[in-house]
């Protein structure tokens, strides 16, 4: 059963439904990270409004996510290549 939770991002409360305790933890951690980034961008970009700062946070977090995704894809390709090399090597070993 989903649990109703509330997370605060900047000055807004969001009522969410977390299907699992792990999902609740992810929602809470995500809100914490957004608020931390918001604070940093607010300090480094005085004069920007909330929408502009949240847009910068969203852009930065999305760029980070895409970078991680790209790195994961590279590592999966390396794993597949190594797996093929290993399979070829093992296939060439004579069976006694």
Phi, psi and omega in degrees: 000136181288144179256135177279129178227162175233129174240148180251127175238119187056249182247014183244137175264138179238122177271121184234168177240119180256120184290331182220163174300326178296320179293322176300315179299319179296316178300313182294319179293320178298316179297320179298315180296316179301314180296321177296312180297320179302315180299315179298311181294326178297319181288327183267350180227065181298145178094347178279147179273174185300317181297316179297317182291316177296327176295319178295320177298313180299316179298312181298315181294324178291319177299317178299315180298317179296323177296317178295318179298317179297318178296320177298318178297319178298317181292325177294321176297318178297317179300314180298319179296315179295322178297317177297316177300316180295316179300316178297317180297313182293327180293330182277352180281124180292143179270132181268000000 
